[in-house]
Amino acid sequence: MQTSKTHFPLVSGLGYVLVGGLLAGAILAIFLFAPTEQTMGHAQRIVYVHVAVAWLGLLGLLVMAGTGIVYLARRRLAWDHWFQSAGELGWLCCGLTLATGSLWAHEAWGTWWVWDPRLTTSFILWLIYSGILIVRASLEDPHQRARIGAILAILGTLDIPLVVLATRWFRGMHPVSPEMAPTMRITLLVSVIGFTAFFVLLAVRRRAQLQLQCSADKLAREADM
């Protein structure tokens, strides 16, 4: 029995070099370019990673909701593969946000955790990610999994404005927008760009892996018929 060959787009060597350069540039900027903050010292450098992964935690859920909407409109599982890859990486980034935030809180406030509005809404975001991934893992039918996941992700985006605006809407210990020297702001921007590029690279690779797995499962079912 002949089967059609499916080609999956992979990141080129130039893409790896570009992403690696951006990520390396971000790390070097954090440790060598950014000045040492006078009050917190080197511990302040946590903020460059914290902000980057926090942004990616929000981006992951937005991608999930967007690809979920497209799946609901077209019923193509290829969009669900993007959904899954963004969900896994977004969950990881959200967890790193909580971890780096705890490190920051310990240095800045003398405690590992407070139920600050920004921290609380970020923790809720992590729970949303976890719930979606757990529900999807419990479903065997791929279309049912994609459909329910899409609905949950769309509803989950309601937490994003709360995370972003929590420091403005509610009183808390988390700063609204901390004052930073120009070199610190440049480092923060470089860090966000570098980690975002790495996020995209991992998402593309994971999506290709999921698509290959889906094709392999399809071929296995056809062989059993």
C-alpha positions as protocol buffer text, in pm:
chain_id: "A"
residue {
  index: 1
  type: MET
  ca { x: 0 y: 0 z: 0 }
}
residue {
  index: 2
  type: GLN
  ca { x: 142 y: 335 z: -101 }
}
residue {
  index: 3
  type: THR
  ca { x: 107 y: 631 z: 125 }
}
residue {
  index: 4
  type: SER
  ca { x: 157 y: 996 z: 44 }
}
residue {
  index: 5
  type: LYS
  ca { x: 458 y: 1162 z: 187 }
}
residue {
  index: 6
  type: THR
  ca { x: 398 y: 1454 z: 414 }
}
residue {
  index: 7
  type: HIS
  ca { x: 664 y: 1716 z: 455 }
}
residue {
  index: 8
  type: PHE
  ca { x: 678 y: 1909 z: 779 }
}
residue {
  index: 9
  type: PRO
  ca { x: 846 y: 2249 z: 788 }
}
residue {
  index: 10
  type: LEU
  ca { x: 1144 y: 2258 z: 1020 }
}
residue {
  index: 11
  type: VAL
  ca { x: 1352 y: 2549 z: 1132 }
}
residue {
  index: 12
  type: SER
  ca { x: 1651 y: 2606 z: 908 }
}
residue {
  index: 13
  type: GLY
  ca { x: 2008 y: 2617 z: 1030 }
}
residue {
  index: 14
  type: LEU
  ca { x: 2005 y: 2995 z: 992 }
}
residue {
  index: 15
  type: GLY
  ca { x: 1700 y: 3008 z: 1216 }
}
residue {
  index: 16
  type: TYR
  ca { x: 1879 y: 2817 z: 1489 }
}
residue {
  index: 17
  type: VAL
  ca { x: 2178 y: 3048 z: 1463 }
}
residue {
  index: 18
  type: LEU
  ca { x: 1956 y: 3357 z: 1479 }
}
residue {
  index: 19
  type: VAL
  ca { x: 1759 y: 3235 z: 1780 }
}
residue {
  index: 20
  type: GLY
  ca { x: 2076 y: 3119 z: 1954 }
}
residue {
  index: 21
  type: GLY
  ca { x: 2236 y: 3458 z: 1894 }
}
residue {
  index: 22
  type: LEU
  ca { x: 1934 y: 3643 z: 2030 }
}
residue {
  index: 23
  type: LEU
  ca { x: 1917 y: 3423 z: 2339 }
}
residue {
  index: 24
  type: ALA
  ca { x: 2292 y: 3447 z: 2400 }
}
residue {
  index: 25
  type: GLY
  ca { x: 2274 y: 3823 z: 2355 }
}
residue {
  index: 26
  type: ALA
  ca { x: 1997 y: 3842 z: 2613 }
}
residue {
  index: 27
  type: ILE
  ca { x: 2195 y: 3639 z: 2868 }
}
residue {
  index: 28
  type: LEU
  ca { x: 2510 y: 3844 z: 2810 }
}
residue {
  index: 29
  type: ALA
  ca { x: 2313 y: 4168 z: 2843 }
}
residue {
  index: 30
  type: ILE
  ca { x: 2161 y: 4053 z: 3172 }
}
residue {
  index: 31
  type: PHE
  ca { x: 2496 y: 3971 z: 3331 }
}
residue {
  index: 32
  type: LEU
  ca { x: 2739 y: 4205 z: 3156 }
}
residue {
  index: 33
  type: PHE
  ca { x: 2556 y: 4504 z: 3008 }
}
residue {
  index: 34
  type: ALA
  ca { x: 2291 y: 4584 z: 3271 }
}
residue {
  index: 35
  type: PRO
  ca { x: 2425 y: 4778 z: 3569 }
}
residue {
  index: 36
  type: THR
  ca { x: 2396 y: 4641 z: 3921 }
}
residue {
  index: 37
  type: GLU
  ca { x: 2097 y: 4788 z: 4103 }
}
residue {
  index: 38
  type: GLN
  ca { x: 2202 y: 4981 z: 4415 }
}
residue {
  index: 39
  type: THR
  ca { x: 1938 y: 4848 z: 4656 }
}
residue {
  index: 40
  type: MET
  ca { x: 1893 y: 4482 z: 4560 }
}
residue {
  index: 41
  type: GLY
  ca { x: 2231 y: 4424 z: 4398 }
}
residue {
  index: 42
  type: HIS
  ca { x: 2268 y: 4131 z: 4160 }
}
residue {
  index: 43
  type: ALA
  ca { x: 1934 y: 3983 z: 4273 }
}
residue {
  index: 44
  type: GLN
  ca { x: 1764 y: 4253 z: 4068 }
}
residue {
  index: 45
  type: ARG
  ca { x: 1876 y: 4075 z: 3751 }
}
residue {
  index: 46
  type: ILE
  ca { x: 1596 y: 3823 z: 3814 }
}
residue {
  index: 47
  type: VAL
  ca { x: 1355 y: 4081 z: 3677 }
}
residue {
  index: 48
  type: TYR
  ca { x: 1488 y: 4048 z: 3320 }
}
residue {
  index: 49
  type: VAL
  ca { x: 1397 y: 3679 z: 3310 }
}
residue {
  index: 50
  type: HIS
  ca { x: 1081 y: 3726 z: 3517 }
}
residue {
  index: 51
  type: VAL
  ca { x: 927 y: 3983 z: 3285 }
}
residue {
  index: 52
  type: ALA
  ca { x: 1020 y: 3784 z: 2974 }
}
residue {
  index: 53
  type: VAL
  ca { x: 865 y: 3456 z: 3090 }
}
residue {
  index: 54
  type: ALA
  ca { x: 562 y: 3641 z: 3230 }
}
residue {
  index: 55
  type: TRP
  ca { x: 498 y: 3791 z: 2887 }
}
residue {
  index: 56
  type: LEU
  ca { x: 534 y: 3448 z: 2726 }
}
residue {
  index: 57
  type: GLY
  ca { x: 293 y: 3299 z: 2977 }
}
residue {
  index: 58
  type: LEU
  ca { x: 32 y: 3546 z: 2854 }
}
residue {
  index: 59
  type: LEU
  ca { x: 128 y: 3496 z: 2490 }
}
residue {
  index: 60
  type: GLY
  ca { x: 88 y: 3119 z: 2517 }
}
residue {
  index: 61
  type: LEU
  ca { x: -274 y: 3145 z: 2628 }
}
residue {
  index: 62
  type: LEU
  ca { x: -350 y: 3403 z: 2358 }
}
residue {
  index: 63
  type: VAL
  ca { x: -210 y: 3166 z: 2096 }
}
residue {
  index: 64
  type: MET
  ca { x: -417 y: 2883 z: 2241 }
}
residue {
  index: 65
  type: ALA
  ca { x: -733 y: 3091 z: 2220 }
}
residue {
  index: 66
  type: GLY
  ca { x: -652 y: 3211 z: 1867 }
}
residue {
  index: 67
  type: THR
  ca { x: -572 y: 2867 z: 1729 }
}
residue {
  index: 68
  type: GLY
  ca { x: -870 y: 2727 z: 1917 }
}
residue {
  index: 69
  type: ILE
  ca { x: -1101 y: 2974 z: 1742 }
}
residue {
  index: 70
  type: VAL
  ca { x: -955 y: 2879 z: 1403 }
}
residue {
  index: 71
  type: TYR
  ca { x: -1001 y: 2510 z: 1484 }
}
residue {
  index: 72
  type: LEU
  ca { x: -1365 y: 2564 z: 1579 }
}
residue {
  index: 73
  type: ALA
  ca { x: -1417 y: 2742 z: 1246 }
}
residue {
  index: 74
  type: ARG
  ca { x: -1228 y: 2494 z: 1022 }
}
residue {
  index: 75
  type: ARG
  ca { x: -1217 y: 2169 z: 1223 }
}
residue {
  index: 76
  type: ARG
  ca { x: -859 y: 2099 z: 1118 }
}
residue {
  index: 77
  type: LEU
  ca { x: -637 y: 1925 z: 1373 }
}
residue {
  index: 78
  type: ALA
  ca { x: -329 y: 2105 z: 1241 }
}
residue {
  index: 79
  type: TRP
  ca { x: -445 y: 2408 z: 1439 }
}
residue {
  index: 80
  type: ASP
  ca { x: -483 y: 2194 z: 1749 }
}
residue {
  index: 81
  type: HIS
  ca { x: -117 y: 2100 z: 1720 }
}
residue {
  index: 82
  type: TRP
  ca { x: -28 y: 2468 z: 1749 }
}
residue {
  index: 83
  type: PHE
  ca { x: -270 y: 2485 z: 2042 }
}
residue {
  index: 84
  type: GLN
  ca { x: -96 y: 2200 z: 2224 }
}
residue {
  index: 85
  type: SER
  ca { x: 257 y: 2327 z: 2164 }
}
residue {
  index: 86
  type: ALA
  ca { x: 164 y: 2678 z: 2282 }
}
residue {
  index: 87
  type: GLY
  ca { x: -14 y: 2531 z: 2584 }
}
residue {
  index: 88
  type: GLU
  ca { x: 280 y: 2323 z: 2700 }
}
residue {
  index: 89
  type: LEU
  ca { x: 529 y: 2608 z: 2660 }
}
residue {
  index: 90
  type: GLY
  ca { x: 289 y: 2863 z: 2809 }
}
residue {
  index: 91
  type: TRP
  ca { x: 238 y: 2642 z: 3114 }
}
residue {
  index: 92
  type: LEU
  ca { x: 615 y: 2616 z: 3159 }
}
residue {
  index: 93
  type: CYS
  ca { x: 662 y: 2992 z: 3126 }
}
residue {
  index: 94
  type: CYS
  ca { x: 379 y: 3059 z: 3368 }
}
residue {
  index: 95
  type: GLY
  ca { x: 543 y: 2826 z: 3620 }
}
residue {
  index: 96
  type: LEU
  ca { x: 876 y: 3002 z: 3571 }
}
residue {
  index: 97
  type: THR
  ca { x: 697 y: 3332 z: 3627 }
}
residue {
  index: 98
  type: LEU
  ca { x: 578 y: 3214 z: 3967 }
}
residue {
  index: 99
  type: ALA
  ca { x: 921 y: 3071 z: 4054 }
}
residue {
  index: 100
  type: THR
  ca { x: 1117 y: 3383 z: 3956 }
}
residue {
  index: 101
  type: GLY
  ca { x: 850 y: 3600 z: 4117 }
}
residue {
  index: 102
  type: SER
  ca { x: 896 y: 3411 z: 4443 }
}
residue {
  index: 103
  type: LEU
  ca { x: 1271 y: 3467 z: 4426 }
}
residue {
  index: 104
  type: TRP
  ca { x: 1211 y: 3836 z: 4365 }
}
residue {
  index: 105
  type: ALA
  ca { x: 959 y: 3858 z: 4647 }
}
residue {
  index: 106
  type: HIS
  ca { x: 1202 y: 3697 z: 4890 }
}
residue {
  index: 107
  type: GLU
  ca { x: 1472 y: 3949 z: 4805 }
}
residue {
  index: 108
  type: ALA
  ca { x: 1245 y: 4253 z: 4785 }
}
residue {
  index: 109
  type: TRP
  ca { x: 981 y: 4183 z: 5052 }
}
residue {
  index: 110
  type: GLY
  ca { x: 1148 y: 3923 z: 5274 }
}
residue {
  index: 111
  type: THR
  ca { x: 890 y: 3653 z: 5197 }
}
residue {
  index: 112
  type: TRP
  ca { x: 854 y: 3385 z: 4932 }
}
residue {
  index: 113
  type: TRP
  ca { x: 486 y: 3451 z: 4865 }
}
residue {
  index: 114
  type: VAL
  ca { x: 212 y: 3701 z: 4937 }
}
residue {
  index: 115
  type: TRP
  ca { x: -140 y: 3701 z: 4803 }
}
residue {
  index: 116
  type: ASP
  ca { x: -72 y: 4015 z: 4605 }
}
residue {
  index: 117
  type: PRO
  ca { x: -326 y: 4079 z: 4323 }
}
residue {
  index: 118
  type: ARG
  ca { x: -65 y: 4033 z: 4048 }
}
residue {
  index: 119
  type: LEU
  ca { x: 73 y: 3716 z: 4206 }
}
residue {
  index: 120
  type: THR
  ca { x: -274 y: 3577 z: 4271 }
}
residue {
  index: 121
  type: THR
  ca { x: -399 y: 3635 z: 3915 }
}
residue {
  index: 122
  type: SER
  ca { x: -75 y: 3486 z: 3778 }
}
residue {
  index: 123
  type: PHE
  ca { x: -130 y: 3177 z: 3994 }
}
residue {
  index: 124
  type: ILE
  ca { x: -486 y: 3154 z: 3861 }
}
residue {
  index: 125
  type: LEU
  ca { x: -341 y: 3169 z: 3509 }
}
residue {
  index: 126
  type: TRP
  ca { x: -115 y: 2874 z: 3592 }
}
residue {
  index: 127
  type: LEU
  ca { x: -419 y: 2684 z: 3723 }
}
residue {
  index: 128
  type: ILE
  ca { x: -604 y: 2758 z: 3399 }
}
residue {
  index: 129
  type: TYR
  ca { x: -314 y: 2619 z: 3196 }
}
residue {
  index: 130
  type: SER
  ca { x: -294 y: 2313 z: 3419 }
}
residue {
  index: 131
  type: GLY
  ca { x: -668 y: 2250 z: 3402 }
}
residue {
  index: 132
  type: ILE
  ca { x: -677 y: 2273 z: 3023 }
}
residue {
  index: 133
  type: LEU
  ca { x: -384 y: 2036 z: 2979 }
}
residue {
  index: 134
  type: ILE
  ca { x: -523 y: 1787 z: 3231 }
}
residue {
  index: 135
  type: VAL
  ca { x: -867 y: 1786 z: 3067 }
}
residue {
  index: 136
  type: ARG
  ca { x: -713 y: 1739 z: 2723 }
}
residue {
  index: 137
  type: ALA
  ca { x: -497 y: 1451 z: 2846 }
}
residue {
  index: 138
  type: SER
  ca { x: -808 y: 1273 z: 2972 }
}
residue {
  index: 139
  type: LEU
  ca { x: -980 y: 1276 z: 2632 }
}
residue {
  index: 140
  type: GLU
  ca { x: -894 y: 1022 z: 2362 }
}
residue {
  index: 141
  type: ASP
  ca { x: -1090 y: 1158 z: 2067 }
}
residue {
  index: 142
  type: PRO
  ca { x: -870 y: 1426 z: 1904 }
}
residue {
  index: 143
  type: HIS
  ca { x: -1156 y: 1640 z: 1781 }
}
residue {
  index: 144
  type: GLN
  ca { x: -1333 y: 1632 z: 2116 }
}
residue {
  index: 145
  type: ARG
  ca { x: -1002 y: 1718 z: 2281 }
}
residue {
  index: 146
  type: ALA
  ca { x: -947 y: 2008 z: 2043 }
}
residue {
  index: 147
  type: ARG
  ca { x: -1302 y: 2138 z: 2078 }
}
residue {
  index: 148
  type: ILE
  ca { x: -1315 y: 2134 z: 2457 }
}
residue {
  index: 149
  type: GLY
  ca { x: -963 y: 2271 z: 2485 }
}
residue {
  index: 150
  type: ALA
  ca { x: -1050 y: 2560 z: 2254 }
}
residue {
  index: 151
  type: ILE
  ca { x: -1356 y: 2654 z: 2459 }
}
residue {
  index: 152
  type: LEU
  ca { x: -1162 y: 2641 z: 2786 }
}
residue {
  index: 153
  type: ALA
  ca { x: -877 y: 2851 z: 2645 }
}
residue {
  index: 154
  type: ILE
  ca { x: -1116 y: 3116 z: 2514 }
}
residue {
  index: 155
  type: LEU
  ca { x: -1279 y: 3139 z: 2857 }
}
residue {
  index: 156
  type: GLY
  ca { x: -935 y: 3138 z: 3022 }
}
residue {
  index: 157
  type: THR
  ca { x: -832 y: 3456 z: 2842 }
}
residue {
  index: 158
  type: LEU
  ca { x: -1066 y: 3643 z: 3077 }
}
residue {
  index: 159
  type: ASP
  ca { x: -786 y: 3621 z: 3333 }
}
residue {
  index: 160
  type: ILE
  ca { x: -534 y: 3800 z: 3109 }
}
residue {
  index: 161
  type: PRO
  ca { x: -668 y: 4155 z: 3166 }
}
residue {
  index: 162
  type: LEU
  ca { x: -669 y: 4083 z: 3540 }
}
residue {
  index: 163
  type: VAL
  ca { x: -302 y: 3981 z: 3528 }
}
residue {
  index: 164
  type: VAL
  ca { x: -198 y: 4281 z: 3319 }
}
residue {
  index: 165
  type: LEU
  ca { x: -400 y: 4544 z: 3506 }
}
residue {
  index: 166
  type: ALA
  ca { x: -398 y: 4395 z: 3857 }
}
residue {
  index: 167
  type: THR
  ca { x: -143 y: 4646 z: 3986 }
}
residue {
  index: 168
  type: ARG
  ca { x: -349 y: 4934 z: 3850 }
}
residue {
  index: 169
  type: TRP
  ca { x: -693 y: 4813 z: 3956 }
}
residue {
  index: 170
  type: PHE
  ca { x: -605 y: 4679 z: 4301 }
}
residue {
  index: 171
  type: ARG
  ca { x: -370 y: 4778 z: 4578 }
}
residue {
  index: 172
  type: GLY
  ca { x: -79 y: 4546 z: 4626 }
}
residue {
  index: 173
  type: MET
  ca { x: 292 y: 4516 z: 4688 }
}
residue {
  index: 174
  type: HIS
  ca { x: 387 y: 4446 z: 4327 }
}
residue {
  index: 175
  type: PRO
  ca { x: 516 y: 4764 z: 4156 }
}
residue {
  index: 176
  type: VAL
  ca { x: 312 y: 4904 z: 3868 }
}
residue {
  index: 177
  type: SER
  ca { x: 612 y: 4998 z: 3656 }
}
residue {
  index: 178
  type: PRO
  ca { x: 944 y: 5008 z: 3840 }
}
residue {
  index: 179
  type: GLU
  ca { x: 1185 y: 5286 z: 3756 }
}
residue {
  index: 180
  type: MET
  ca { x: 1476 y: 5164 z: 3546 }
}
residue {
  index: 181
  type: ALA
  ca { x: 1784 y: 5321 z: 3398 }
}
residue {
  index: 182
  type: PRO
  ca { x: 1801 y: 5336 z: 3015 }
}
residue {
  index: 183
  type: THR
  ca { x: 2054 y: 5052 z: 3003 }
}
residue {
  index: 184
  type: MET
  ca { x: 1823 y: 4842 z: 3219 }
}
residue {
  index: 185
  type: ARG
  ca { x: 1531 y: 4905 z: 2984 }
}
residue {
  index: 186
  type: ILE
  ca { x: 1744 y: 4809 z: 2685 }
}
residue {
  index: 187
  type: THR
  ca { x: 1847 y: 4488 z: 2861 }
}
residue {
  index: 188
  type: LEU
  ca { x: 1484 y: 4411 z: 2942 }
}
residue {
  index: 189
  type: LEU
  ca { x: 1386 y: 4461 z: 2578 }
}
residue {
  index: 190
  type: VAL
  ca { x: 1671 y: 4241 z: 2454 }
}
residue {
  index: 191
  type: SER
  ca { x: 1573 y: 3974 z: 2707 }
}
residue {
  index: 192
  type: VAL
  ca { x: 1209 y: 3975 z: 2599 }
}
residue {
  index: 193
  type: ILE
  ca { x: 1308 y: 3949 z: 2232 }
}
residue {
  index: 194
  type: GLY
  ca { x: 1559 y: 3670 z: 2296 }
}
residue {
  index: 195
  type: PHE
  ca { x: 1326 y: 3458 z: 2508 }
}
residue {
  index: 196
  type: THR
  ca { x: 1035 y: 3517 z: 2269 }
}
residue {
  index: 197
  type: ALA
  ca { x: 1245 y: 3394 z: 1977 }
}
residue {
  index: 198
  type: PHE
  ca { x: 1336 y: 3084 z: 2178 }
}
residue {
  index: 199
  type: PHE
  ca { x: 968 y: 3031 z: 2261 }
}
residue {
  index: 200
  type: VAL
  ca { x: 874 y: 3047 z: 1893 }
}
residue {
  index: 201
  type: LEU
  ca { x: 1151 y: 2803 z: 1800 }
}
residue {
  index: 202
  type: LEU
  ca { x: 1037 y: 2551 z: 2060 }
}
residue {
  index: 203
  type: ALA
  ca { x: 672 y: 2594 z: 1955 }
}
residue {
  index: 204
  type: VAL
  ca { x: 756 y: 2524 z: 1590 }
}
residue {
  index: 205
  type: ARG
  ca { x: 959 y: 2217 z: 1683 }
}
residue {
  index: 206
  type: ARG
  ca { x: 691 y: 2082 z: 1918 }
}
residue {
  index: 207
  type: ARG
  ca { x: 418 y: 2142 z: 1662 }
}
residue {
  index: 208
  type: ALA
  ca { x: 615 y: 1949 z: 1399 }
}
residue {
  index: 209
  type: GLN
  ca { x: 661 y: 1665 z: 1647 }
}
residue {
  index: 210
  type: LEU
  ca { x: 288 y: 1652 z: 1720 }
}
residue {
  index: 211
  type: GLN
  ca { x: 205 y: 1653 z: 1351 }
}
residue {
  index: 212
  type: LEU
  ca { x: 448 y: 1367 z: 1286 }
}
residue {
  index: 213
  type: GLN
  ca { x: 294 y: 1172 z: 1573 }
}
residue {
  index: 214
  type: CYS
  ca { x: -54 y: 1230 z: 1433 }
}
residue {
  index: 215
  type: SER
  ca { x: 54 y: 1104 z: 1089 }
}
residue {
  index: 216
  type: ALA
  ca { x: 220 y: 799 z: 1243 }
}
residue {
  index: 217
  type: ASP
  ca { x: -97 y: 715 z: 1437 }
}
residue {
  index: 218
  type: LYS
  ca { x: -303 y: 751 z: 1119 }
}
residue {
  index: 219
  type: LEU
  ca { x: -75 y: 516 z: 927 }
}
residue {
  index: 220
  type: ALA
  ca { x: -91 y: 264 z: 1214 }
}
residue {
  index: 221
  type: ARG
  ca { x: -471 y: 268 z: 1206 }
}
residue {
  index: 222
  type: GLU
  ca { x: -474 y: 222 z: 829 }
}
residue {
  index: 223
  type: ALA
  ca { x: -233 y: -71 z: 857 }
}
residue {
  index: 224
  type: ASP
  ca { x: -462 y: -243 z: 1108 }
}
residue {
  index: 225
  type: MET
  ca { x: -764 y: -216 z: 879 }
}
